[in-house]
Amino acid sequence: MRKFAAALALATIALSAAAADNVVKITANENGFTPAQLNVTAGQAFVIEVQNTGKKAVEFESKQLHVEKVIAAGKTAQVKVKALKAGSYKFFDEFNEDKAKGEVVAK
């Protein structure tokens, strides 16, 4: 049992380290995301670093990616995403959904 727990802990650390090395940066404000399309490698975990350059909070959300994060004005936050299958995954700012939309494309 101890060997299994140790192996699981090492695998978790390795996955976190791999995601931390694979960071995709994006800026957000009340008017949208830049860039609006994020290209990532399918099958690899990654982190989306969201910098809010606006004067109000934004909420980075994606039902398809199973993530939701509120970022205060002037702050930066990271959103960890598990490895994705090839495809397109929509995201949006729930506070400004009519203007702020984008997608992650995994290839």
Buried (B, 14 or more C-beta within 10 A) or exposed (E): EEEEEEEEEEEEEEBEEBBEEBEBBBBBBBEBBEEEEBEBEEEBBBBBBBBBBBEEBBBBBBEEBEBEBBBEEEEBBBBBBEBBEEEEBEBBBEBBEEEBBBBBBBE
